[in-house]
Amino acid sequence: MSYLYFKAIHIIFVVTWFAGLFYMPRLLIYNVEANNKEPLVKQALQAQFAIMMKRLWYGITWPSAILTLILGLSVLLKGPWTAILLHKEGLWLLLKLILVVFLYGYHLYTHRIFKQQLKGVFTISSQQLRMWNEAATLL
């Protein structure tokens, strides 16, 4: 497969990964806020949110994150990028790769929050999750 195909598919999976990273915290917020509802409503909402979160996280976000990484490394190695990475003209790429590492850290921490909520453990408030949601935008 040619370099441009790898690059195009990489961009597609970056977009789907980001869609998951932006939407998942919203679902986590809604799940936390369901705790303030009446018991029957709370139970129904959290059951529905659990289904939605699992489908989003395991069906879209994780596969996209993995394919983004694989295809990104392919683009990096197949293109002219390794030759300039540690030179002045490649500083933008080095900064980008550092931010990507932080994004994967964000992804893993979001996974931790997700797993806790599935177990019924709510240690982070909806306000804190709203701020967490903005972190991906900054990165």
Chimera marker file (.cmm) of the C-alpha trace (Angstrom):
<marker_set name="trace">
<marker id="1" x="0.000" y="0.000" z="0.000" r="1" g="1" b="0" radius="0.5"/>
<marker id="2" x="1.352" y="3.422" z="-0.861" r="1" g="1" b="0" radius="0.5"/>
<marker id="3" x="2.361" y="6.107" z="1.609" r="1" g="1" b="0" radius="0.5"/>
<marker id="4" x="-0.605" y="8.343" z="0.773" r="1" g="1" b="0" radius="0.5"/>
<marker id="5" x="-3.087" y="5.545" z="1.498" r="1" g="1" b="0" radius="0.5"/>
<marker id="6" x="-1.491" y="4.972" z="4.914" r="1" g="1" b="0" radius="0.5"/>
<marker id="7" x="-1.644" y="8.693" z="5.571" r="1" g="1" b="0" radius="0.5"/>
<marker id="8" x="-5.311" y="9.001" z="4.530" r="1" g="1" b="0" radius="0.5"/>
<marker id="9" x="-6.410" y="5.998" z="6.587" r="1" g="1" b="0" radius="0.5"/>
<marker id="10" x="-4.365" y="7.294" z="9.531" r="1" g="1" b="0" radius="0.5"/>
<marker id="11" x="-6.243" y="10.619" z="9.386" r="1" g="1" b="0" radius="0.5"/>
<marker id="12" x="-9.599" y="8.807" z="9.263" r="1" g="1" b="0" radius="0.5"/>
<marker id="13" x="-8.765" y="6.844" z="12.409" r="1" g="1" b="0" radius="0.5"/>
<marker id="14" x="-7.443" y="9.950" z="14.176" r="1" g="1" b="0" radius="0.5"/>
<marker id="15" x="-10.841" y="11.563" z="13.567" r="1" g="1" b="0" radius="0.5"/>
<marker id="16" x="-12.782" y="8.553" z="14.879" r="1" g="1" b="0" radius="0.5"/>
<marker id="17" x="-10.454" y="8.259" z="17.884" r="1" g="1" b="0" radius="0.5"/>
<marker id="18" x="-10.983" y="11.919" z="18.720" r="1" g="1" b="0" radius="0.5"/>
<marker id="19" x="-14.743" y="11.535" z="18.344" r="1" g="1" b="0" radius="0.5"/>
<marker id="20" x="-14.595" y="8.825" z="21.005" r="1" g="1" b="0" radius="0.5"/>
<marker id="21" x="-12.276" y="10.857" z="23.235" r="1" g="1" b="0" radius="0.5"/>
<marker id="22" x="-14.600" y="13.862" z="23.064" r="1" g="1" b="0" radius="0.5"/>
<marker id="23" x="-17.856" y="11.956" z="23.548" r="1" g="1" b="0" radius="0.5"/>
<marker id="24" x="-16.796" y="9.481" z="26.243" r="1" g="1" b="0" radius="0.5"/>
<marker id="25" x="-16.335" y="12.105" z="28.992" r="1" g="1" b="0" radius="0.5"/>
<marker id="26" x="-19.844" y="13.398" z="28.212" r="1" g="1" b="0" radius="0.5"/>
<marker id="27" x="-21.231" y="9.923" z="28.853" r="1" g="1" b="0" radius="0.5"/>
<marker id="28" x="-19.175" y="9.696" z="32.055" r="1" g="1" b="0" radius="0.5"/>
<marker id="29" x="-20.658" y="13.033" z="33.166" r="1" g="1" b="0" radius="0.5"/>
<marker id="30" x="-24.208" y="11.883" z="32.441" r="1" g="1" b="0" radius="0.5"/>
<marker id="31" x="-23.537" y="8.638" z="34.304" r="1" g="1" b="0" radius="0.5"/>
<marker id="32" x="-22.327" y="10.535" z="37.391" r="1" g="1" b="0" radius="0.5"/>
<marker id="33" x="-25.280" y="12.900" z="37.256" r="1" g="1" b="0" radius="0.5"/>
<marker id="34" x="-27.677" y="9.940" z="37.127" r="1" g="1" b="0" radius="0.5"/>
<marker id="35" x="-26.702" y="9.309" z="40.760" r="1" g="1" b="0" radius="0.5"/>
<marker id="36" x="-28.888" y="12.309" z="41.698" r="1" g="1" b="0" radius="0.5"/>
<marker id="37" x="-32.039" y="10.737" z="40.242" r="1" g="1" b="0" radius="0.5"/>
<marker id="38" x="-34.649" y="8.558" z="41.910" r="1" g="1" b="0" radius="0.5"/>
<marker id="39" x="-33.469" y="4.937" z="42.364" r="1" g="1" b="0" radius="0.5"/>
<marker id="40" x="-35.474" y="3.444" z="39.473" r="1" g="1" b="0" radius="0.5"/>
<marker id="41" x="-34.541" y="6.249" z="37.101" r="1" g="1" b="0" radius="0.5"/>
<marker id="42" x="-30.912" y="6.080" z="38.239" r="1" g="1" b="0" radius="0.5"/>
<marker id="43" x="-30.791" y="2.337" z="37.616" r="1" g="1" b="0" radius="0.5"/>
<marker id="44" x="-32.331" y="2.643" z="34.140" r="1" g="1" b="0" radius="0.5"/>
<marker id="45" x="-30.094" y="5.540" z="33.117" r="1" g="1" b="0" radius="0.5"/>
<marker id="46" x="-26.886" y="3.941" z="34.363" r="1" g="1" b="0" radius="0.5"/>
<marker id="47" x="-27.745" y="0.656" z="32.661" r="1" g="1" b="0" radius="0.5"/>
<marker id="48" x="-28.273" y="2.508" z="29.380" r="1" g="1" b="0" radius="0.5"/>
<marker id="49" x="-25.127" y="4.611" z="29.818" r="1" g="1" b="0" radius="0.5"/>
<marker id="50" x="-23.105" y="1.453" z="30.519" r="1" g="1" b="0" radius="0.5"/>
<marker id="51" x="-24.246" y="-0.022" z="27.196" r="1" g="1" b="0" radius="0.5"/>
<marker id="52" x="-23.491" y="3.210" z="25.340" r="1" g="1" b="0" radius="0.5"/>
<marker id="53" x="-20.077" y="3.624" z="26.976" r="1" g="1" b="0" radius="0.5"/>
<marker id="54" x="-19.030" y="0.033" z="26.258" r="1" g="1" b="0" radius="0.5"/>
<marker id="55" x="-20.048" y="0.275" z="22.602" r="1" g="1" b="0" radius="0.5"/>
<marker id="56" x="-18.307" y="3.607" z="22.136" r="1" g="1" b="0" radius="0.5"/>
<marker id="57" x="-15.171" y="2.681" z="24.058" r="1" g="1" b="0" radius="0.5"/>
<marker id="58" x="-14.597" y="-0.868" z="22.844" r="1" g="1" b="0" radius="0.5"/>
<marker id="59" x="-16.234" y="-0.573" z="19.420" r="1" g="1" b="0" radius="0.5"/>
<marker id="60" x="-14.881" y="2.782" z="18.244" r="1" g="1" b="0" radius="0.5"/>
<marker id="61" x="-12.409" y="4.499" z="20.559" r="1" g="1" b="0" radius="0.5"/>
<marker id="62" x="-9.992" y="1.667" z="21.414" r="1" g="1" b="0" radius="0.5"/>
<marker id="63" x="-9.803" y="0.230" z="17.878" r="1" g="1" b="0" radius="0.5"/>
<marker id="64" x="-9.303" y="3.733" z="16.486" r="1" g="1" b="0" radius="0.5"/>
<marker id="65" x="-6.551" y="4.497" z="19.020" r="1" g="1" b="0" radius="0.5"/>
<marker id="66" x="-4.716" y="1.284" z="18.125" r="1" g="1" b="0" radius="0.5"/>
<marker id="67" x="-5.066" y="1.788" z="14.378" r="1" g="1" b="0" radius="0.5"/>
<marker id="68" x="-4.064" y="5.447" z="14.725" r="1" g="1" b="0" radius="0.5"/>
<marker id="69" x="-0.863" y="4.348" z="16.446" r="1" g="1" b="0" radius="0.5"/>
<marker id="70" x="-0.046" y="1.605" z="13.950" r="1" g="1" b="0" radius="0.5"/>
<marker id="71" x="-0.791" y="3.748" z="10.909" r="1" g="1" b="0" radius="0.5"/>
<marker id="72" x="0.924" y="6.786" z="12.438" r="1" g="1" b="0" radius="0.5"/>
<marker id="73" x="4.100" y="4.792" z="12.927" r="1" g="1" b="0" radius="0.5"/>
<marker id="74" x="3.784" y="3.532" z="9.344" r="1" g="1" b="0" radius="0.5"/>
<marker id="75" x="3.453" y="7.107" z="8.054" r="1" g="1" b="0" radius="0.5"/>
<marker id="76" x="6.401" y="8.177" z="10.203" r="1" g="1" b="0" radius="0.5"/>
<marker id="77" x="8.636" y="5.381" z="8.931" r="1" g="1" b="0" radius="0.5"/>
<marker id="78" x="7.511" y="5.368" z="5.279" r="1" g="1" b="0" radius="0.5"/>
<marker id="79" x="7.717" y="9.144" z="4.870" r="1" g="1" b="0" radius="0.5"/>
<marker id="80" x="10.651" y="11.533" z="5.126" r="1" g="1" b="0" radius="0.5"/>
<marker id="81" x="9.874" y="12.272" z="8.774" r="1" g="1" b="0" radius="0.5"/>
<marker id="82" x="12.577" y="10.308" z="10.569" r="1" g="1" b="0" radius="0.5"/>
<marker id="83" x="15.268" y="12.239" z="8.674" r="1" g="1" b="0" radius="0.5"/>
<marker id="84" x="14.086" y="15.618" z="10.016" r="1" g="1" b="0" radius="0.5"/>
<marker id="85" x="12.729" y="14.604" z="13.423" r="1" g="1" b="0" radius="0.5"/>
<marker id="86" x="15.740" y="15.712" z="15.468" r="1" g="1" b="0" radius="0.5"/>
<marker id="87" x="16.617" y="18.735" z="13.323" r="1" g="1" b="0" radius="0.5"/>
<marker id="88" x="15.367" y="22.305" z="13.552" r="1" g="1" b="0" radius="0.5"/>
<marker id="89" x="12.805" y="21.847" z="10.773" r="1" g="1" b="0" radius="0.5"/>
<marker id="90" x="11.403" y="18.790" z="12.578" r="1" g="1" b="0" radius="0.5"/>
<marker id="91" x="10.748" y="20.438" z="15.948" r="1" g="1" b="0" radius="0.5"/>
<marker id="92" x="7.044" y="20.792" z="15.113" r="1" g="1" b="0" radius="0.5"/>
<marker id="93" x="6.870" y="17.028" z="14.582" r="1" g="1" b="0" radius="0.5"/>
<marker id="94" x="8.706" y="16.319" z="17.816" r="1" g="1" b="0" radius="0.5"/>
<marker id="95" x="6.281" y="18.572" z="19.699" r="1" g="1" b="0" radius="0.5"/>
<marker id="96" x="3.347" y="16.867" z="17.979" r="1" g="1" b="0" radius="0.5"/>
<marker id="97" x="4.626" y="13.415" z="18.978" r="1" g="1" b="0" radius="0.5"/>
<marker id="98" x="5.029" y="14.567" z="22.592" r="1" g="1" b="0" radius="0.5"/>
<marker id="99" x="1.419" y="15.800" z="22.578" r="1" g="1" b="0" radius="0.5"/>
<marker id="100" x="0.331" y="12.472" z="21.085" r="1" g="1" b="0" radius="0.5"/>
<marker id="101" x="1.973" y="10.685" z="24.027" r="1" g="1" b="0" radius="0.5"/>
<marker id="102" x="-0.052" y="12.907" z="26.373" r="1" g="1" b="0" radius="0.5"/>
<marker id="103" x="-3.202" y="12.064" z="24.390" r="1" g="1" b="0" radius="0.5"/>
<marker id="104" x="-2.583" y="8.357" z="24.898" r="1" g="1" b="0" radius="0.5"/>
<marker id="105" x="-2.116" y="9.091" z="28.606" r="1" g="1" b="0" radius="0.5"/>
<marker id="106" x="-5.449" y="10.934" z="28.541" r="1" g="1" b="0" radius="0.5"/>
<marker id="107" x="-6.995" y="7.935" z="26.802" r="1" g="1" b="0" radius="0.5"/>
<marker id="108" x="-5.664" y="5.506" z="29.416" r="1" g="1" b="0" radius="0.5"/>
<marker id="109" x="-6.828" y="7.640" z="32.331" r="1" g="1" b="0" radius="0.5"/>
<marker id="110" x="-10.270" y="7.983" z="30.743" r="1" g="1" b="0" radius="0.5"/>
<marker id="111" x="-10.289" y="4.190" z="30.482" r="1" g="1" b="0" radius="0.5"/>
<marker id="112" x="-9.587" y="3.986" z="34.204" r="1" g="1" b="0" radius="0.5"/>
<marker id="113" x="-12.517" y="6.316" z="35.009" r="1" g="1" b="0" radius="0.5"/>
<marker id="114" x="-14.738" y="4.273" z="32.670" r="1" g="1" b="0" radius="0.5"/>
<marker id="115" x="-13.831" y="0.990" z="34.381" r="1" g="1" b="0" radius="0.5"/>
<marker id="116" x="-14.463" y="2.512" z="37.825" r="1" g="1" b="0" radius="0.5"/>
<marker id="117" x="-17.876" y="3.776" z="36.807" r="1" g="1" b="0" radius="0.5"/>
<marker id="118" x="-18.844" y="0.370" z="35.424" r="1" g="1" b="0" radius="0.5"/>
<marker id="119" x="-18.095" y="-1.014" z="38.907" r="1" g="1" b="0" radius="0.5"/>
<marker id="120" x="-20.269" y="1.690" z="40.484" r="1" g="1" b="0" radius="0.5"/>
<marker id="121" x="-17.311" y="3.661" z="41.829" r="1" g="1" b="0" radius="0.5"/>
<marker id="122" x="-17.753" y="7.406" z="41.323" r="1" g="1" b="0" radius="0.5"/>
<marker id="123" x="-14.699" y="9.244" z="42.639" r="1" g="1" b="0" radius="0.5"/>
<marker id="124" x="-14.791" y="12.160" z="40.191" r="1" g="1" b="0" radius="0.5"/>
<marker id="125" x="-17.579" y="14.762" z="40.204" r="1" g="1" b="0" radius="0.5"/>
<marker id="126" x="-19.404" y="15.854" z="37.081" r="1" g="1" b="0" radius="0.5"/>
<marker id="127" x="-17.715" y="19.271" z="37.346" r="1" g="1" b="0" radius="0.5"/>
<marker id="128" x="-14.268" y="17.646" z="37.437" r="1" g="1" b="0" radius="0.5"/>
<marker id="129" x="-15.226" y="15.484" z="34.468" r="1" g="1" b="0" radius="0.5"/>
<marker id="130" x="-16.304" y="18.595" z="32.564" r="1" g="1" b="0" radius="0.5"/>
<marker id="131" x="-12.821" y="20.028" z="33.087" r="1" g="1" b="0" radius="0.5"/>
<marker id="132" x="-11.304" y="16.654" z="32.105" r="1" g="1" b="0" radius="0.5"/>
<marker id="133" x="-13.355" y="16.784" z="28.900" r="1" g="1" b="0" radius="0.5"/>
<marker id="134" x="-11.674" y="20.076" z="27.980" r="1" g="1" b="0" radius="0.5"/>
<marker id="135" x="-8.181" y="18.591" z="28.454" r="1" g="1" b="0" radius="0.5"/>
<marker id="136" x="-8.430" y="16.605" z="25.207" r="1" g="1" b="0" radius="0.5"/>
<marker id="137" x="-9.348" y="19.784" z="23.353" r="1" g="1" b="0" radius="0.5"/>
<marker id="138" x="-6.213" y="21.503" z="24.651" r="1" g="1" b="0" radius="0.5"/>
<marker id="139" x="-4.012" y="18.579" z="23.695" r="1" g="1" b="0" radius="0.5"/>
<link id1="1" id2="2" r="1" g="1" b="0" radius="0.2"/>
<link id1="2" id2="3" r="1" g="1" b="0" radius="0.2"/>
<link id1="3" id2="4" r="1" g="1" b="0" radius="0.2"/>
<link id1="4" id2="5" r="1" g="1" b="0" radius="0.2"/>
<link id1="5" id2="6" r="1" g="1" b="0" radius="0.2"/>
<link id1="6" id2="7" r="1" g="1" b="0" radius="0.2"/>
<link id1="7" id2="8" r="1" g="1" b="0" radius="0.2"/>
<link id1="8" id2="9" r="1" g="1" b="0" radius="0.2"/>
<link id1="9" id2="10" r="1" g="1" b="0" radius="0.2"/>
<link id1="10" id2="11" r="1" g="1" b="0" radius="0.2"/>
<link id1="11" id2="12" r="1" g="1" b="0" radius="0.2"/>
<link id1="12" id2="13" r="1" g="1" b="0" radius="0.2"/>
<link id1="13" id2="14" r="1" g="1" b="0" radius="0.2"/>
<link id1="14" id2="15" r="1" g="1" b="0" radius="0.2"/>
<link id1="15" id2="16" r="1" g="1" b="0" radius="0.2"/>
<link id1="16" id2="17" r="1" g="1" b="0" radius="0.2"/>
<link id1="17" id2="18" r="1" g="1" b="0" radius="0.2"/>
<link id1="18" id2="19" r="1" g="1" b="0" radius="0.2"/>
<link id1="19" id2="20" r="1" g="1" b="0" radius="0.2"/>
<link id1="20" id2="21" r="1" g="1" b="0" radius="0.2"/>
<link id1="21" id2="22" r="1" g="1" b="0" radius="0.2"/>
<link id1="22" id2="23" r="1" g="1" b="0" radius="0.2"/>
<link id1="23" id2="24" r="1" g="1" b="0" radius="0.2"/>
<link id1="24" id2="25" r="1" g="1" b="0" radius="0.2"/>
<link id1="25" id2="26" r="1" g="1" b="0" radius="0.2"/>
<link id1="26" id2="27" r="1" g="1" b="0" radius="0.2"/>
<link id1="27" id2="28" r="1" g="1" b="0" radius="0.2"/>
<link id1="28" id2="29" r="1" g="1" b="0" radius="0.2"/>
<link id1="29" id2="30" r="1" g="1" b="0" radius="0.2"/>
<link id1="30" id2="31" r="1" g="1" b="0" radius="0.2"/>
<link id1="31" id2="32" r="1" g="1" b="0" radius="0.2"/>
<link id1="32" id2="33" r="1" g="1" b="0" radius="0.2"/>
<link id1="33" id2="34" r="1" g="1" b="0" radius="0.2"/>
<link id1="34" id2="35" r="1" g="1" b="0" radius="0.2"/>
<link id1="35" id2="36" r="1" g="1" b="0" radius="0.2"/>
<link id1="36" id2="37" r="1" g="1" b="0" radius="0.2"/>
<link id1="37" id2="38" r="1" g="1" b="0" radius="0.2"/>
<link id1="38" id2="39" r="1" g="1" b="0" radius="0.2"/>
<link id1="39" id2="40" r="1" g="1" b="0" radius="0.2"/>
<link id1="40" id2="41" r="1" g="1" b="0" radius="0.2"/>
<link id1="41" id2="42" r="1" g="1" b="0" radius="0.2"/>
<link id1="42" id2="43" r="1" g="1" b="0" radius="0.2"/>
<link id1="43" id2="44" r="1" g="1" b="0" radius="0.2"/>
<link id1="44" id2="45" r="1" g="1" b="0" radius="0.2"/>
<link id1="45" id2="46" r="1" g="1" b="0" radius="0.2"/>
<link id1="46" id2="47" r="1" g="1" b="0" radius="0.2"/>
<link id1="47" id2="48" r="1" g="1" b="0" radius="0.2"/>
<link id1="48" id2="49" r="1" g="1" b="0" radius="0.2"/>
<link id1="49" id2="50" r="1" g="1" b="0" radius="0.2"/>
<link id1="50" id2="51" r="1" g="1" b="0" radius="0.2"/>
<link id1="51" id2="52" r="1" g="1" b="0" radius="0.2"/>
<link id1="52" id2="53" r="1" g="1" b="0" radius="0.2"/>
<link id1="53" id2="54" r="1" g="1" b="0" radius="0.2"/>
<link id1="54" id2="55" r="1" g="1" b="0" radius="0.2"/>
<link id1="55" id2="56" r="1" g="1" b="0" radius="0.2"/>
<link id1="56" id2="57" r="1" g="1" b="0" radius="0.2"/>
<link id1="57" id2="58" r="1" g="1" b="0" radius="0.2"/>
<link id1="58" id2="59" r="1" g="1" b="0" radius="0.2"/>
<link id1="59" id2="60" r="1" g="1" b="0" radius="0.2"/>
<link id1="60" id2="61" r="1" g="1" b="0" radius="0.2"/>
<link id1="61" id2="62" r="1" g="1" b="0" radius="0.2"/>
<link id1="62" id2="63" r="1" g="1" b="0" radius="0.2"/>
<link id1="63" id2="64" r="1" g="1" b="0" radius="0.2"/>
<link id1="64" id2="65" r="1" g="1" b="0" radius="0.2"/>
<link id1="65" id2="66" r="1" g="1" b="0" radius="0.2"/>
<link id1="66" id2="67" r="1" g="1" b="0" radius="0.2"/>
<link id1="67" id2="68" r="1" g="1" b="0" radius="0.2"/>
<link id1="68" id2="69" r="1" g="1" b="0" radius="0.2"/>
<link id1="69" id2="70" r="1" g="1" b="0" radius="0.2"/>
<link id1="70" id2="71" r="1" g="1" b="0" radius="0.2"/>
<link id1="71" id2="72" r="1" g="1" b="0" radius="0.2"/>
<link id1="72" id2="73" r="1" g="1" b="0" radius="0.2"/>
<link id1="73" id2="74" r="1" g="1" b="0" radius="0.2"/>
<link id1="74" id2="75" r="1" g="1" b="0" radius="0.2"/>
<link id1="75" id2="76" r="1" g="1" b="0" radius="0.2"/>
<link id1="76" id2="77" r="1" g="1" b="0" radius="0.2"/>
<link id1="77" id2="78" r="1" g="1" b="0" radius="0.2"/>
<link id1="78" id2="79" r="1" g="1" b="0" radius="0.2"/>
<link id1="79" id2="80" r="1" g="1" b="0" radius="0.2"/>
<link id1="80" id2="81" r="1" g="1" b="0" radius="0.2"/>
<link id1="81" id2="82" r="1" g="1" b="0" radius="0.2"/>
<link id1="82" id2="83" r="1" g="1" b="0" radius="0.2"/>
<link id1="83" id2="84" r="1" g="1" b="0" radius="0.2"/>
<link id1="84" id2="85" r="1" g="1" b="0" radius="0.2"/>
<link id1="85" id2="86" r="1" g="1" b="0" radius="0.2"/>
<link id1="86" id2="87" r="1" g="1" b="0" radius="0.2"/>
<link id1="87" id2="88" r="1" g="1" b="0" radius="0.2"/>
<link id1="88" id2="89" r="1" g="1" b="0" radius="0.2"/>
<link id1="89" id2="90" r="1" g="1" b="0" radius="0.2"/>
<link id1="90" id2="91" r="1" g="1" b="0" radius="0.2"/>
<link id1="91" id2="92" r="1" g="1" b="0" radius="0.2"/>
<link id1="92" id2="93" r="1" g="1" b="0" radius="0.2"/>
<link id1="93" id2="94" r="1" g="1" b="0" radius="0.2"/>
<link id1="94" id2="95" r="1" g="1" b="0" radius="0.2"/>
<link id1="95" id2="96" r="1" g="1" b="0" radius="0.2"/>
<link id1="96" id2="97" r="1" g="1" b="0" radius="0.2"/>
<link id1="97" id2="98" r="1" g="1" b="0" radius="0.2"/>
<link id1="98" id2="99" r="1" g="1" b="0" radius="0.2"/>
<link id1="99" id2="100" r="1" g="1" b="0" radius="0.2"/>
<link id1="100" id2="101" r="1" g="1" b="0" radius="0.2"/>
<link id1="101" id2="102" r="1" g="1" b="0" radius="0.2"/>
<link id1="102" id2="103" r="1" g="1" b="0" radius="0.2"/>
<link id1="103" id2="104" r="1" g="1" b="0" radius="0.2"/>
<link id1="104" id2="105" r="1" g="1" b="0" radius="0.2"/>
<link id1="105" id2="106" r="1" g="1" b="0" radius="0.2"/>
<link id1="106" id2="107" r="1" g="1" b="0" radius="0.2"/>
<link id1="107" id2="108" r="1" g="1" b="0" radius="0.2"/>
<link id1="108" id2="109" r="1" g="1" b="0" radius="0.2"/>
<link id1="109" id2="110" r="1" g="1" b="0" radius="0.2"/>
<link id1="110" id2="111" r="1" g="1" b="0" radius="0.2"/>
<link id1="111" id2="112" r="1" g="1" b="0" radius="0.2"/>
<link id1="112" id2="113" r="1" g="1" b="0" radius="0.2"/>
<link id1="113" id2="114" r="1" g="1" b="0" radius="0.2"/>
<link id1="114" id2="115" r="1" g="1" b="0" radius="0.2"/>
<link id1="115" id2="116" r="1" g="1" b="0" radius="0.2"/>
<link id1="116" id2="117" r="1" g="1" b="0" radius="0.2"/>
<link id1="117" id2="118" r="1" g="1" b="0" radius="0.2"/>
<link id1="118" id2="119" r="1" g="1" b="0" radius="0.2"/>
<link id1="119" id2="120" r="1" g="1" b="0" radius="0.2"/>
<link id1="120" id2="121" r="1" g="1" b="0" radius="0.2"/>
<link id1="121" id2="122" r="1" g="1" b="0" radius="0.2"/>
<link id1="122" id2="123" r="1" g="1" b="0" radius="0.2"/>
<link id1="123" id2="124" r="1" g="1" b="0" radius="0.2"/>
<link id1="124" id2="125" r="1" g="1" b="0" radius="0.2"/>
<link id1="125" id2="126" r="1" g="1" b="0" radius="0.2"/>
<link id1="126" id2="127" r="1" g="1" b="0" radius="0.2"/>
<link id1="127" id2="128" r="1" g="1" b="0" radius="0.2"/>
<link id1="128" id2="129" r="1" g="1" b="0" radius="0.2"/>
<link id1="129" id2="130" r="1" g="1" b="0" radius="0.2"/>
<link id1="130" id2="131" r="1" g="1" b="0" radius="0.2"/>
<link id1="131" id2="132" r="1" g="1" b="0" radius="0.2"/>
<link id1="132" id2="133" r="1" g="1" b="0" radius="0.2"/>
<link id1="133" id2="134" r="1" g="1" b="0" radius="0.2"/>
<link id1="134" id2="135" r="1" g="1" b="0" radius="0.2"/>
<link id1="135" id2="136" r="1" g="1" b="0" radius="0.2"/>
<link id1="136" id2="137" r="1" g="1" b="0" radius="0.2"/>
<link id1="137" id2="138" r="1" g="1" b="0" radius="0.2"/>
<link id1="138" id2="139" r="1" g="1" b="0" radius="0.2"/>
</marker_set>
